[in-house]
Structures are given as C-alpha cells and as structure tokens.
C-alpha cells in the first residue's frame, strides 16, 4: 500500500491563516496515522468503519465543526469544515462522509430540538441516516411518494426509500414523506421531514431493509428501505408541516462544498500515490517518473487538483461571510467531482496493472471518485442549475 506523501502543489496563500494551518495539520496527521491504515485494511474486504475510529474522531471534535459552541460544537466555518473533510477523504472518503452525519441538514430544527440533539451530535452520539431518495425519486426529489399518515400522538409512515447509507449504524433516520396529496402544479409542497430515533445497529420498528450491492463507498452499508406503518412521534417533525422539501434543499450549499472537498481529497490521494509510485517503479532501467509522458500526466493532475481547491476556498469564504453562493457551490461541486474522476483514472493508468488490484489504494480512489459525480446532485443537475442562472429557466 502506498503511504501518504507531502501534499503536491498546495499553498492556499491568502486563505490559510495560522489557525487554519493548525487545523489542517491536525486533520492531516490524524488521517495519515489513524484513517489510512484502517482504510487500506478494511476497504478491500468491505469492512465497516470501526467504532474506535469514530470515537477518536469525536474526541477531536470532527462531528461538531459546524455546530455552535453554545450547543457543544466547535463553532467553526464551512472553510475549516472543508479543510478537515479534504484531509479525511484523502485517506478514506467514507470517513470524511461520516462527519456530516451530525452537522448537516439541521437548519430546520426548532430551538427545543437544537438543545436536545445538537450537543449529542457534536460528540458523535446522535448521528443520522438520510432517507430521502426513492426508486422513482432520485434527482427528481419532488416525485417522492412515501406517505405519512397522522394518528392521535404521531405519524405512521409507509413507502420505499433508496440509497440510505448508514441506516443500520445511525442513531436516527431523517425521513421525508408526504403529509398531504401531491399538487401537480407545486409538487414540492406537502413533503414533511421527520426524525426517527432508533438503536444503533438496528432498523426502527416497521422498517425493513436490504443492503445495496455497491462497487465502492465501503466502510458502511447503503440500504434500500421499506416503511410499513413505521412510527414517528408527534414532536419529531423538522420544520413546518409540508415544508420538508425546503429542509432537504436548505443545506445544499454546505453539502455540495462537502462533496467538493471529498472529491479533492480523493483526487489528492490518487495524485500523491502516483507521485510516490512514479519515483519507485523502475522500467527500462530508470524510474517511470523520468518519462515525459508520466511527468506531464502528473503535472496536469496537480494543476486540476489545485484549480478545484482554489475555487472551493473562494466559495467557502463567501458562504462564511454570509453571502449566498448556491450557483457557485454547484460550480465547485461540478468542477471538483469531474476532476476527481479524471485524476483517479490517470492515477490508475500510471500504476498500470498494479492499479487494477486491491493491493494499491488507487483503485479505491477510482471507485469513490465516480460516486462524487452522482450524490448530492449529479453533474447533470449541477449543469442545469448553472445554466439556468446564466440563461434563465427553460420554459416547459
């Protein structure tokens, strides 16, 4: 397995204060010493992220980066969050995804819910699984058909959900269901969001599931779920009734920056491993890194990683300053994830036949990079958002 080498070509000049450099260095050391060895051992055999690793992440405050200090979090910005996410993703993307389970999609919480849940989220003791997508509602979220029926003291939820990662290991499901019939002219209305607490390692009563047979994103299971009159308490709703679509869409700037940071971390892993391999691998009597073809590949890969990171830093800065950057968040999500797939593919090519084995981490980066183009809004959805902002929405 290839070890971590120095980050290639990243200066962050103008953005990285002494405090941010310290945060980055801490996260980098943790990723190299604690995450990468576990990833190299467990990902090839589809093992799950160990609880011991989760506890170490909690002790460093990773689950509460964005949670305000008054609720037990670190109270930092999206910029610091992205720095940490990139470092973790460079080692194992699944681990960099895990920290989002306690600090994203909480904007709709009432003050009572914030005081009850956020302190537990900040310590990693109340982590979520997001039950939004359905077999016929992926990019078209407003097409969801899962129903929530009111009863005396709560709700009964029935329907199918897809792509619910961590459904078994989470402490609660965040479930989206229709609480009123679909309005064909305003399809996003009538969707509500519910918190459904449950024991770790189990699905809630009334919920059954089957793990999805995925090709990557190992370290945890992704589920297809069936809800059959599953119970949600009366005070479990997040946001006003019928406005769950706003809850799902309301944190997408952060979510898309998070995915861009994951993609950049994955690409950096592929790049750094390629640099190390190009120096070590000897063919025709010299290291392959002395061949211009390989050198130019690495130069191009490094340039693409740095370009994506620079845009991410700018978007993070704008978001932390309180300026809305929905379109720019889509731009960096699109740019970084498309870049990650190209860089990971080139990395595998540099490794040759060795890259097509599980003996080297580059195949993990290749598999995971592809996924970044799909979740949190596909590349095609990002292009629609960007083009609509430039040319106006298309007429139907």
C-alpha atoms as a printed R data frame, in Angstrom:
    type eleno elety resid chain resno       x      y       z
1   ATOM     1    CA   UNK     A     1   0.000  0.000   0.000
2   ATOM     2    CA   UNK     A     2   1.231  3.485  -0.804
3   ATOM     3    CA   UNK     A     3   1.858  5.805   2.137
4   ATOM     4    CA   UNK     A     4   0.864  9.450   2.435
5   ATOM     5    CA   UNK     A     5   3.403 11.824   0.902
6   ATOM     6    CA   UNK     A     6   3.568 15.606   1.124
7   ATOM     7    CA   UNK     A     7   0.651 17.453  -0.422
8   ATOM     8    CA   UNK     A     8   1.549 18.314  -4.022
9   ATOM     9    CA   UNK     A     9   1.403 21.954  -5.038
10  ATOM    10    CA   UNK     A    10  -0.995 23.298  -2.413
11  ATOM    11    CA   UNK     A    11  -0.198 26.707  -0.937
12  ATOM    12    CA   UNK     A    12  -3.589 28.189  -0.071
13  ATOM    13    CA   UNK     A    13  -1.916 31.595   0.004
14  ATOM    14    CA   UNK     A    14  -4.278 34.315   1.170
15  ATOM    15    CA   UNK     A    15  -6.720 31.862   2.724
16  ATOM    16    CA   UNK     A    16  -4.835 29.719   5.214
17  ATOM    17    CA   UNK     A    17  -4.387 31.609   8.468
18  ATOM    18    CA   UNK     A    18  -2.216 30.212  11.251
19  ATOM    19    CA   UNK     A    19  -5.329 28.761  12.899
20  ATOM    20    CA   UNK     A    20  -6.449 27.105   9.678
21  ATOM    21    CA   UNK     A    21  -2.984 25.722   9.045
22  ATOM    22    CA   UNK     A    22  -3.016 24.199  12.521
23  ATOM    23    CA   UNK     A    23  -6.439 22.620  11.892
24  ATOM    24    CA   UNK     A    24  -5.267 21.284   8.545
25  ATOM    25    CA   UNK     A    25  -2.082 19.840  10.037
26  ATOM    26    CA   UNK     A    26  -4.013 18.165  12.846
27  ATOM    27    CA   UNK     A    27  -6.502 16.605  10.436
28  ATOM    28    CA   UNK     A    28  -3.716 15.537   8.060
29  ATOM    29    CA   UNK     A    29  -1.770 13.790  10.816
30  ATOM    30    CA   UNK     A    30  -4.916 12.053  12.047
31  ATOM    31    CA   UNK     A    31  -5.819 10.904   8.529
32  ATOM    32    CA   UNK     A    32  -2.328  9.545   7.887
33  ATOM    33    CA   UNK     A    33  -1.900  7.741  11.197
34  ATOM    34    CA   UNK     A    34  -5.432  6.671  12.107
35  ATOM    35    CA   UNK     A    35  -7.567  6.549   8.959
36  ATOM    36    CA   UNK     A    36  -5.356  5.452   6.056
37  ATOM    37    CA   UNK     A    37  -4.103  2.212   7.651
38  ATOM    38    CA   UNK     A    38  -7.679  1.253   8.547
39  ATOM    39    CA   UNK     A    39  -8.899  2.095   5.046
40  ATOM    40    CA   UNK     A    40  -6.165  0.055   3.404
41  ATOM    41    CA   UNK     A    41  -7.040 -2.916   5.598
42  ATOM    42    CA   UNK     A    42 -10.836 -2.786   5.555
43  ATOM    43    CA   UNK     A    43 -11.924 -1.276   2.238
44  ATOM    44    CA   UNK     A    44 -10.663 -4.190   0.088
45  ATOM    45    CA   UNK     A    45 -12.719 -6.620   2.194
46  ATOM    46    CA   UNK     A    46 -15.724 -4.278   2.542
47  ATOM    47    CA   UNK     A    47 -15.200 -3.976   6.280
48  ATOM    48    CA   UNK     A    48 -17.001 -1.332   8.325
49  ATOM    49    CA   UNK     A    49 -15.564  1.802   9.929
50  ATOM    50    CA   UNK     A    50 -14.573  0.744  13.464
51  ATOM    51    CA   UNK     A    51 -16.236  2.301  16.489
52  ATOM    52    CA   UNK     A    52 -12.789  3.019  17.913
53  ATOM    53    CA   UNK     A    53 -12.050  5.279  14.952
54  ATOM    54    CA   UNK     A    54 -15.389  7.043  15.341
55  ATOM    55    CA   UNK     A    55 -14.597  7.699  18.992
56  ATOM    56    CA   UNK     A    56 -11.226  9.217  18.124
57  ATOM    57    CA   UNK     A    57 -12.933 11.467  15.584
58  ATOM    58    CA   UNK     A    58 -15.421 12.563  18.237
59  ATOM    59    CA   UNK     A    59 -12.629 13.399  20.675
60  ATOM    60    CA   UNK     A    60 -11.115 15.754  18.100
61  ATOM    61    CA   UNK     A    61 -14.462 17.482  17.607
62  ATOM    62    CA   UNK     A    62 -14.911 16.414  13.988
63  ATOM    63    CA   UNK     A    63 -18.652 15.798  14.423
64  ATOM    64    CA   UNK     A    64 -19.234 19.311  15.737
65  ATOM    65    CA   UNK     A    65 -17.161 21.524  13.438
66  ATOM    66    CA   UNK     A    66 -20.210 23.482  12.249
67  ATOM    67    CA   UNK     A    67 -22.261 23.217  15.441
68  ATOM    68    CA   UNK     A    68 -22.246 26.453  17.501
69  ATOM    69    CA   UNK     A    69 -20.218 26.476  20.695
70  ATOM    70    CA   UNK     A    70 -23.337 27.089  22.788
71  ATOM    71    CA   UNK     A    71 -24.509 23.611  21.770
72  ATOM    72    CA   UNK     A    72 -21.169 21.928  22.404
73  ATOM    73    CA   UNK     A    73 -19.640 22.237  18.946
74  ATOM    74    CA   UNK     A    74 -16.514 23.975  17.703
75  ATOM    75    CA   UNK     A    75 -18.452 26.806  16.069
76  ATOM    76    CA   UNK     A    76 -16.157 26.978  13.054
77  ATOM    77    CA   UNK     A    77 -16.984 27.849   9.470
78  ATOM    78    CA   UNK     A    78 -17.509 25.954   6.261
79  ATOM    79    CA   UNK     A    79 -13.902 26.735   5.321
80  ATOM    80    CA   UNK     A    80 -12.498 24.847   8.309
81  ATOM    81    CA   UNK     A    81 -15.008 22.070   7.693
82  ATOM    82    CA   UNK     A    82 -13.780 21.700   4.103
83  ATOM    83    CA   UNK     A    83 -10.145 21.584   5.244
84  ATOM    84    CA   UNK     A    84 -10.897 18.686   7.590
85  ATOM    85    CA   UNK     A    85 -13.070 16.877   5.045
86  ATOM    86    CA   UNK     A    86 -10.358 17.032   2.365
87  ATOM    87    CA   UNK     A    87  -7.759 15.542   4.697
88  ATOM    88    CA   UNK     A    88 -10.044 12.699   5.786
89  ATOM    89    CA   UNK     A    89 -11.131 11.979   2.202
90  ATOM    90    CA   UNK     A    90  -7.513 11.765   1.113
91  ATOM    91    CA   UNK     A    91  -7.339  8.688   3.366
92  ATOM    92    CA   UNK     A    92 -10.876  7.237   3.077
93  ATOM    93    CA   UNK     A    93 -13.863  9.040   1.593
94  ATOM    94    CA   UNK     A    94 -16.338  7.143   3.730
95  ATOM    95    CA   UNK     A    95 -14.778  8.551   6.899
96  ATOM    96    CA   UNK     A    96 -14.955 12.085   5.506
97  ATOM    97    CA   UNK     A    97 -18.642 11.465   4.832
98  ATOM    98    CA   UNK     A    98 -19.314 10.192   8.336
99  ATOM    99    CA   UNK     A    99 -18.674 13.570   9.964
100 ATOM   100    CA   UNK     A   100 -21.575 15.108   8.025
101 ATOM   101    CA   UNK     A   101 -23.980 12.809   9.865
102 ATOM   102    CA   UNK     A   102 -24.081 15.108  12.868
103 ATOM   103    CA   UNK     A   103 -23.927 18.625  11.466
104 ATOM   104    CA   UNK     A   104 -25.744 18.966   8.160
105 ATOM   105    CA   UNK     A   105 -29.459 19.351   7.405
106 ATOM   106    CA   UNK     A   106 -30.232 20.680  10.895
107 ATOM   107    CA   UNK     A   107 -31.306 24.191   9.867
108 ATOM   108    CA   UNK     A   108 -34.993 23.318  10.268
109 ATOM   109    CA   UNK     A   109 -34.628 22.261  13.907
110 ATOM   110    CA   UNK     A   110 -36.693 24.127  16.481
111 ATOM   111    CA   UNK     A   111 -34.831 25.627  19.417
112 ATOM   112    CA   UNK     A   112 -36.041 22.747  21.556
113 ATOM   113    CA   UNK     A   113 -34.723 20.214  19.021
114 ATOM   114    CA   UNK     A   114 -31.426 22.076  18.787
115 ATOM   115    CA   UNK     A   115 -30.921 21.947  22.543
116 ATOM   116    CA   UNK     A   116 -31.912 18.293  22.701
117 ATOM   117    CA   UNK     A   117 -29.981 16.974  19.702
118 ATOM   118    CA   UNK     A   118 -27.057 19.235  18.755
119 ATOM   119    CA   UNK     A   119 -24.930 18.589  21.882
120 ATOM   120    CA   UNK     A   120 -25.252 14.853  21.249
121 ATOM   121    CA   UNK     A   121 -24.464 15.295  17.565
122 ATOM   122    CA   UNK     A   122 -21.340 17.302  18.383
123 ATOM   123    CA   UNK     A   123 -19.947 14.365  20.370
124 ATOM   124    CA   UNK     A   124 -20.865 11.801  17.710
125 ATOM   125    CA   UNK     A   125 -23.549 10.255  19.904
126 ATOM   126    CA   UNK     A   126 -26.530 11.117  17.674
127 ATOM   127    CA   UNK     A   127 -25.701 10.540  14.025
128 ATOM   128    CA   UNK     A   128 -28.141 10.410  11.130
129 ATOM   129    CA   UNK     A   129 -29.026  8.466   8.023
130 ATOM   130    CA   UNK     A   130 -30.792 10.451   5.297
131 ATOM   131    CA   UNK     A   131 -33.917  8.742   3.931
132 ATOM   132    CA   UNK     A   132 -34.909 10.976   1.027
133 ATOM   133    CA   UNK     A   133 -34.398  9.223  -2.325
134 ATOM   134    CA   UNK     A   134 -36.815  6.599  -3.612
135 ATOM   135    CA   UNK     A   135 -36.827  4.121  -6.513
136 ATOM   136    CA   UNK     A   136 -38.659  6.698  -8.659
137 ATOM   137    CA   UNK     A   137 -37.412  9.867  -6.944
138 ATOM   138    CA   UNK     A   138 -33.686 10.435  -7.280
139 ATOM   139    CA   UNK     A   139 -32.711 13.724  -8.895
140 ATOM   140    CA   UNK     A   140 -36.439 14.474  -9.062
141 ATOM   141    CA   UNK     A   141 -36.910 14.662  -5.281
142 ATOM   142    CA   UNK     A   142 -40.368 16.198  -5.598
143 ATOM   143    CA   UNK     A   143 -41.608 12.930  -7.112
144 ATOM   144    CA   UNK     A   144 -41.327 11.085  -3.794
145 ATOM   145    CA   UNK     A   145 -44.398  9.076  -2.823
146 ATOM   146    CA   UNK     A   146 -43.713  7.776   0.719
147 ATOM   147    CA   UNK     A   147 -46.701  8.782   2.845
148 ATOM   148    CA   UNK     A   148 -47.041  9.908   6.464
149 ATOM   149    CA   UNK     A   149 -50.495  9.419   7.980
150 ATOM   150    CA   UNK     A   150 -51.393 11.334  11.116
151 ATOM   151    CA   UNK     A   151 -52.661  9.466  14.146
152 ATOM   152    CA   UNK     A   152 -53.500 10.603  17.668
153 ATOM   153    CA   UNK     A   153 -49.997 11.107  19.043
154 ATOM   154    CA   UNK     A   154 -47.807 10.960  15.952
155 ATOM   155    CA   UNK     A   155 -47.454  9.715  12.387
156 ATOM   156    CA   UNK     A   156 -47.357  6.389  10.558
157 ATOM   157    CA   UNK     A   157 -45.001  6.283   7.579
158 ATOM   158    CA   UNK     A   158 -45.257  3.857   4.662
159 ATOM   159    CA   UNK     A   159 -43.260  3.647   1.441
160 ATOM   160    CA   UNK     A   160 -39.911  2.786  -0.129
161 ATOM   161    CA   UNK     A   161 -36.568  4.557   0.217
162 ATOM   162    CA   UNK     A   162 -33.303  4.065  -1.673
163 ATOM   163    CA   UNK     A   163 -29.647  4.916  -1.103
164 ATOM   164    CA   UNK     A   164 -29.953  5.328   2.651
165 ATOM   165    CA   UNK     A   165 -26.325  4.987   3.732
166 ATOM   166    CA   UNK     A   166 -25.668  4.168   7.411
167 ATOM   167    CA   UNK     A   167 -29.319  3.252   8.072
168 ATOM   168    CA   UNK     A   168 -28.254  0.492  10.438
169 ATOM   169    CA   UNK     A   169 -25.378  2.258  12.205
170 ATOM   170    CA   UNK     A   170 -27.058  5.636  12.678
171 ATOM   171    CA   UNK     A   171 -28.847  6.812  15.804
172 ATOM   172    CA   UNK     A   172 -31.794  8.188  13.858
173 ATOM   173    CA   UNK     A   173 -33.284  8.262  10.385
174 ATOM   174    CA   UNK     A   174 -34.166 11.614   8.843
175 ATOM   175    CA   UNK     A   175 -37.192 10.591   6.795
176 ATOM   176    CA   UNK     A   176 -39.037 12.605   4.150
177 ATOM   177    CA   UNK     A   177 -42.659 11.721   3.430
178 ATOM   178    CA   UNK     A   178 -45.800 13.277   2.022
179 ATOM   179    CA   UNK     A   179 -48.231 14.567   4.627
180 ATOM   180    CA   UNK     A   180 -50.693 15.821   2.002
181 ATOM   181    CA   UNK     A   181 -51.576 14.639  -1.511
182 ATOM   182    CA   UNK     A   182 -49.312 15.728  -4.346
183 ATOM   183    CA   UNK     A   183 -50.192 19.007  -6.058
184 ATOM   184    CA   UNK     A   184 -49.224 18.523  -9.706
185 ATOM   185    CA   UNK     A   185 -48.613 22.263 -10.121
186 ATOM   186    CA   UNK     A   186 -46.491 22.532  -6.956
187 ATOM   187    CA   UNK     A   187 -45.035 19.072  -6.465
188 ATOM   188    CA   UNK     A   188 -42.517 20.067  -3.786
189 ATOM   189    CA   UNK     A   189 -45.294 21.129  -1.423
190 ATOM   190    CA   UNK     A   190 -46.768 18.713   1.072
191 ATOM   191    CA   UNK     A   191 -43.493 16.909   1.881
192 ATOM   192    CA   UNK     A   192 -42.529 16.814   5.564
193 ATOM   193    CA   UNK     A   193 -39.362 15.785   7.377
194 ATOM   194    CA   UNK     A   194 -39.266 13.546  10.462
195 ATOM   195    CA   UNK     A   195 -36.629 12.434  12.947
196 ATOM   196    CA   UNK     A   196 -36.953  8.746  13.748
197 ATOM   197    CA   UNK     A   197 -34.624  7.739  16.643
198 ATOM   198    CA   UNK     A   198 -33.515  4.113  16.882
199 ATOM   199    CA   UNK     A   199 -30.877  1.889  18.491
200 ATOM   200    CA   UNK     A   200 -27.514  1.658  16.763
201 ATOM   201    CA   UNK     A   201 -27.122 -1.499  14.738
202 ATOM   202    CA   UNK     A   202 -30.862 -1.869  14.140
203 ATOM   203    CA   UNK     A   203 -33.586 -0.514  11.909
204 ATOM   204    CA   UNK     A   204 -36.633  1.105  13.549
205 ATOM   205    CA   UNK     A   205 -39.767 -0.980  14.168
206 ATOM   206    CA   UNK     A   206 -41.809 -1.130  10.985
207 ATOM   207    CA   UNK     A   207 -38.727 -0.663   8.785
208 ATOM   208    CA   UNK     A   208 -37.009 -3.472   6.914
209 ATOM   209    CA   UNK     A   209 -34.112 -3.205   4.527
210 ATOM   210    CA   UNK     A   210 -31.703 -4.794   2.096
211 ATOM   211    CA   UNK     A   211 -28.107 -3.628   1.636
212 ATOM   212    CA   UNK     A   212 -27.360 -2.287  -1.838
213 ATOM   213    CA   UNK     A   213 -24.665 -4.222  -3.734
214 ATOM   214    CA   UNK     A   214 -22.461 -1.217  -4.463
215 ATOM   215    CA   UNK     A   215 -18.997 -1.191  -6.040
216 ATOM   216    CA   UNK     A   216 -17.430  1.356  -3.692
217 ATOM   217    CA   UNK     A   217 -18.051  3.695  -0.764
218 ATOM   218    CA   UNK     A   218 -17.228  0.834   1.567
219 ATOM   219    CA   UNK     A   219 -16.874  1.162   5.314
220 ATOM   220    CA   UNK     A   220 -20.619  1.221   5.842
221 ATOM   221    CA   UNK     A   221 -23.728 -0.188   4.208
222 ATOM   222    CA   UNK     A   222 -26.137  1.626   1.913
223 ATOM   223    CA   UNK     A   223 -29.738  0.434   2.170
224 ATOM   224    CA   UNK     A   224 -32.993  0.046   0.319
225 ATOM   225    CA   UNK     A   225 -35.664  0.513   2.988
226 ATOM   226    CA   UNK     A   226 -39.323 -0.422   3.262
227 ATOM   227    CA   UNK     A   227 -41.513  1.510   5.713
228 ATOM   228    CA   UNK     A   228 -44.686 -0.264   6.824
229 ATOM   229    CA   UNK     A   229 -46.610  1.976   9.237
230 ATOM   230    CA   UNK     A   230 -43.342  2.943  10.953
231 ATOM   231    CA   UNK     A   231 -44.000  5.300  13.837
232 ATOM   232    CA   UNK     A   232 -42.735  8.889  14.096
233 ATOM   233    CA   UNK     A   233 -43.549 10.827  17.262
234 ATOM   234    CA   UNK     A   234 -45.704 13.929  17.126
235 ATOM   235    CA   UNK     A   235 -42.794 16.204  18.040
236 ATOM   236    CA   UNK     A   236 -40.398 14.595  15.568
237 ATOM   237    CA   UNK     A   237 -41.147 16.850  12.615
238 ATOM   238    CA   UNK     A   238 -38.302 19.054  11.369
239 ATOM   239    CA   UNK     A   239 -39.554 22.371  10.058
240 ATOM   240    CA   UNK     A   240 -43.214 23.219   9.407
241 ATOM   241    CA   UNK     A   241 -45.550 20.542   8.102
242 ATOM   242    CA   UNK     A   242 -45.458 20.361   4.320
243 ATOM   243    CA   UNK     A   243 -42.131 22.171   4.023
244 ATOM   244    CA   UNK     A   244 -39.745 19.240   4.153
245 ATOM   245    CA   UNK     A   245 -38.519 19.992   0.640
246 ATOM   246    CA   UNK     A   246 -37.061 23.239   1.993
247 ATOM   247    CA   UNK     A   247 -35.338 21.265   4.751
248 ATOM   248    CA   UNK     A   248 -33.785 18.930   2.178
249 ATOM   249    CA   UNK     A   249 -32.706 21.759  -0.112
250 ATOM   250    CA   UNK     A   250 -31.817 24.295   2.581
251 ATOM   251    CA   UNK     A   251 -28.336 22.988   3.360
252 ATOM   252    CA   UNK     A   252 -27.231 22.167  -0.150
253 ATOM   253    CA   UNK     A   253 -24.542 24.863  -0.295
254 ATOM   254    CA   UNK     A   254 -22.720 23.206   2.592
255 ATOM   255    CA   UNK     A   255 -23.493 19.715   1.286
256 ATOM   256    CA   UNK     A   256 -22.068 20.500  -2.147
257 ATOM   257    CA   UNK     A   257 -18.955 22.116  -0.680
258 ATOM   258    CA   UNK     A   258 -18.611 18.992   1.475
259 ATOM   259    CA   UNK     A   259 -18.745 16.825  -1.648
260 ATOM   260    CA   UNK     A   260 -16.261 19.056  -3.475
261 ATOM   261    CA   UNK     A   261 -13.871 18.694  -0.531
262 ATOM   262    CA   UNK     A   262 -14.349 14.921  -0.592
263 ATOM   263    CA   UNK     A   263 -13.600 14.844  -4.312
264 ATOM   264    CA   UNK     A   264 -10.483 16.988  -3.900
265 ATOM   265    CA   UNK     A   265  -9.266 14.727  -1.098
266 ATOM   266    CA   UNK     A   266  -9.813 11.611  -3.197
267 ATOM   267    CA   UNK     A   267  -8.038 13.187  -6.162
268 ATOM   268    CA   UNK     A   268  -5.153 14.267  -3.960
269 ATOM   269    CA   UNK     A   269  -4.780 10.726  -2.687
270 ATOM   270    CA   UNK     A   270  -4.640  9.464  -6.248
271 ATOM   271    CA   UNK     A   271  -2.109 12.151  -7.198
272 ATOM   272    CA   UNK     A   272   0.162 11.645  -4.210
273 ATOM   273    CA   UNK     A   273   0.160  7.880  -4.609
274 ATOM   274    CA   UNK     A   274   1.015  8.340  -8.291
275 ATOM   275    CA   UNK     A   275   3.961 10.586  -7.456
276 ATOM   276    CA   UNK     A   276   5.275  8.004  -4.997
277 ATOM   277    CA   UNK     A   277   4.755  5.153  -7.466
278 ATOM   278    CA   UNK     A   278   6.415  7.081 -10.327
279 ATOM   279    CA   UNK     A   279   9.504  7.510  -8.158
280 ATOM   280    CA   UNK     A   280   9.601  3.876  -7.032
281 ATOM   281    CA   UNK     A   281   8.593  1.933 -10.133
282 ATOM   282    CA   UNK     A   282  11.566  1.148 -12.410
283 ATOM   283    CA   UNK     A   283  11.148  0.138 -16.036
284 ATOM   284    CA   UNK     A   284  13.788  0.113 -18.793
285 ATOM   285    CA   UNK     A   285  16.420  0.838 -16.178
286 ATOM   286    CA   UNK     A   286  15.002  4.030 -14.674
287 ATOM   287    CA   UNK     A   287  12.025  5.237 -12.602
288 ATOM   288    CA   UNK     A   288   8.930  5.764 -14.731
289 ATOM   289    CA   UNK     A   289   8.742  9.289 -13.313
290 ATOM   290    CA   UNK     A   290  11.634 10.201 -15.574
291 ATOM   291    CA   UNK     A   291   9.471  9.584 -18.630
292 ATOM   292    CA   UNK     A   292   7.896 12.743 -20.029
293 ATOM   293    CA   UNK     A   293   4.541 11.032 -20.557
294 ATOM   294    CA   UNK     A   294   4.254 10.267 -16.848
295 ATOM   295    CA   UNK     A   295   5.639 13.652 -15.770
296 ATOM   296    CA   UNK     A   296   3.094 15.500 -17.898
297 ATOM   297    CA   UNK     A   297   0.246 13.375 -16.562
298 ATOM   298    CA   UNK     A   298   1.244 14.261 -13.013
299 ATOM   299    CA   UNK     A   299   1.626 17.959 -13.887
300 ATOM   300    CA   UNK     A   300  -1.879 18.007 -15.342
301 ATOM   301    CA   UNK     A   301  -3.336 16.141 -12.366
302 ATOM   302    CA   UNK     A   302  -1.695 18.526  -9.886
303 ATOM   303    CA   UNK     A   303  -2.970 21.554 -11.788
304 ATOM   304    CA   UNK     A   304  -6.528 20.253 -11.798
305 ATOM   305    CA   UNK     A   305  -6.490 19.492  -8.078
306 ATOM   306    CA   UNK     A   306  -5.150 22.941  -7.254
307 ATOM   307    CA   UNK     A   307  -7.679 24.690  -9.512
308 ATOM   308    CA   UNK     A   308 -10.607 22.914  -7.854
309 ATOM   309    CA   UNK     A   309  -9.241 23.600  -4.377
310 ATOM   310    CA   UNK     A   310  -8.804 27.307  -5.159
311 ATOM   311    CA   UNK     A   311 -12.427 27.632  -6.268
312 ATOM   312    CA   UNK     A   312 -13.571 25.747  -3.177
313 ATOM   313    CA   UNK     A   313 -11.640 28.120  -0.920
314 ATOM   314    CA   UNK     A   314 -13.302 31.112  -2.560
315 ATOM   315    CA   UNK     A   315 -16.793 29.636  -2.295
316 ATOM   316    CA   UNK     A   316 -16.207 28.714   1.355
317 ATOM   317    CA   UNK     A   317 -15.071 32.257   2.079
318 ATOM   318    CA   UNK     A   318 -18.218 33.706   0.532
319 ATOM   319    CA   UNK     A   319 -20.522 31.321   2.409
320 ATOM   320    CA   UNK     A   320 -18.793 32.034   5.726
321 ATOM   321    CA   UNK     A   321 -19.241 35.758   5.069
322 ATOM   322    CA   UNK     A   322 -22.993 35.190   4.850
323 ATOM   323    CA   UNK     A   323 -23.288 35.711   1.121
324 ATOM   324    CA   UNK     A   324 -25.491 33.265  -0.755
325 ATOM   325    CA   UNK     A   325 -23.486 31.165  -3.205
326 ATOM   326    CA   UNK     A   326 -25.829 28.447  -4.405
327 ATOM   327    CA   UNK     A   327 -24.684 28.637  -8.029
328 ATOM   328    CA   UNK     A   328 -21.007 28.810  -7.104
329 ATOM   329    CA   UNK     A   329 -21.496 25.810  -4.789
330 ATOM   330    CA   UNK     A   330 -22.869 23.913  -7.777
331 ATOM   331    CA   UNK     A   331 -19.885 25.066  -9.841
332 ATOM   332    CA   UNK     A   332 -17.318 23.808  -7.351
333 ATOM   333    CA   UNK     A   333 -19.208 20.564  -6.835
334 ATOM   334    CA   UNK     A   334 -19.262 20.006 -10.598
335 ATOM   335    CA   UNK     A   335 -15.658 21.067 -11.206
336 ATOM   336    CA   UNK     A   336 -14.157 19.099  -8.310
337 ATOM   337    CA   UNK     A   337 -16.037 15.857  -8.893
338 ATOM   338    CA   UNK     A   338 -15.436 15.747 -12.636
339 ATOM   339    CA   UNK     A   339 -11.785 16.473 -11.918
340 ATOM   340    CA   UNK     A   340 -11.582 13.713  -9.311
341 ATOM   341    CA   UNK     A   341 -12.740 11.042 -11.722
342 ATOM   342    CA   UNK     A   342 -10.217 12.162 -14.360
343 ATOM   343    CA   UNK     A   343  -7.345 12.328 -11.881
344 ATOM   344    CA   UNK     A   344  -8.164  8.957 -10.323
345 ATOM   345    CA   UNK     A   345  -8.368  7.358 -13.766
346 ATOM   346    CA   UNK     A   346  -4.985  8.792 -14.743
347 ATOM   347    CA   UNK     A   347  -3.564  7.589 -11.431
348 ATOM   348    CA   UNK     A   348  -4.707  4.064 -12.153
349 ATOM   349    CA   UNK     A   349  -3.124  4.305 -15.601
350 ATOM   350    CA   UNK     A   350   0.180  5.390 -14.065
351 ATOM   351    CA   UNK     A   351   0.052  2.369 -11.754
352 ATOM   352    CA   UNK     A   352  -0.590  0.081 -14.731
353 ATOM   353    CA   UNK     A   353  -1.641 -3.461 -13.866
354 ATOM   354    CA   UNK     A   354  -0.829 -2.883 -10.195
355 ATOM   355    CA   UNK     A   355  -3.509 -0.188 -10.096
356 ATOM   356    CA   UNK     A   356  -6.124 -2.701 -11.150
357 ATOM   357    CA   UNK     A   357  -5.638 -4.689  -7.963
358 ATOM   358    CA   UNK     A   358  -6.739 -4.109  -4.397
359 ATOM   359    CA   UNK     A   359  -3.083 -4.154  -3.326
360 ATOM   360    CA   UNK     A   360  -2.919 -0.420  -4.045
361 ATOM   361    CA   UNK     A   361  -5.309  2.252  -2.782
362 ATOM   362    CA   UNK     A   362  -5.610  3.886  -6.184
363 ATOM   363    CA   UNK     A   363  -8.463  1.589  -7.201
364 ATOM   364    CA   UNK     A   364 -10.376  2.791  -4.135
365 ATOM   365    CA   UNK     A   365  -9.930  6.402  -5.179
366 ATOM   366    CA   UNK     A   366 -11.066  5.489  -8.691
367 ATOM   367    CA   UNK     A   367 -14.268  3.844  -7.459
368 ATOM   368    CA   UNK     A   368 -15.093  6.535  -4.936
369 ATOM   369    CA   UNK     A   369 -14.338  9.417  -7.299
370 ATOM   370    CA   UNK     A   370 -17.078  8.203  -9.627
371 ATOM   371    CA   UNK     A   371 -19.641  8.403  -6.853
372 ATOM   372    CA   UNK     A   372 -18.884 12.058  -6.133
373 ATOM   373    CA   UNK     A   373 -20.353 12.870  -9.561
374 ATOM   374    CA   UNK     A   374 -23.636 11.227  -8.567
375 ATOM   375    CA   UNK     A   375 -24.588 12.036  -4.982
376 ATOM   376    CA   UNK     A   376 -25.561 15.481  -3.617
377 ATOM   377    CA   UNK     A   377 -26.899 16.239  -7.091
378 ATOM   378    CA   UNK     A   378 -25.478 14.654 -10.241
379 ATOM   379    CA   UNK     A   379 -23.126 16.536 -12.537
380 ATOM   380    CA   UNK     A   380 -26.039 16.993 -14.913
381 ATOM   381    CA   UNK     A   381 -28.157 18.603 -12.174
382 ATOM   382    CA   UNK     A   382 -25.283 20.977 -11.366
383 ATOM   383    CA   UNK     A   383 -25.035 21.966 -15.030
384 ATOM   384    CA   UNK     A   384 -28.765 22.654 -15.108
385 ATOM   385    CA   UNK     A   385 -28.508 24.895 -12.039
386 ATOM   386    CA   UNK     A   386 -25.542 26.770 -13.502
387 ATOM   387    CA   UNK     A   387 -27.043 27.176 -16.977
388 ATOM   388    CA   UNK     A   388 -30.398 28.299 -15.540
389 ATOM   389    CA   UNK     A   389 -28.594 31.014 -13.582
390 ATOM   390    CA   UNK     A   390 -26.978 32.276 -16.792
391 ATOM   391    CA   UNK     A   391 -29.701 31.787 -19.397
392 ATOM   392    CA   UNK     A   392 -32.831 31.682 -17.237
393 ATOM   393    CA   UNK     A   393 -35.038 28.681 -16.576
394 ATOM   394    CA   UNK     A   394 -36.246 26.740 -19.572
395 ATOM   395    CA   UNK     A   395 -39.910 27.076 -20.487
396 ATOM   396    CA   UNK     A   396 -41.878 23.851 -20.324
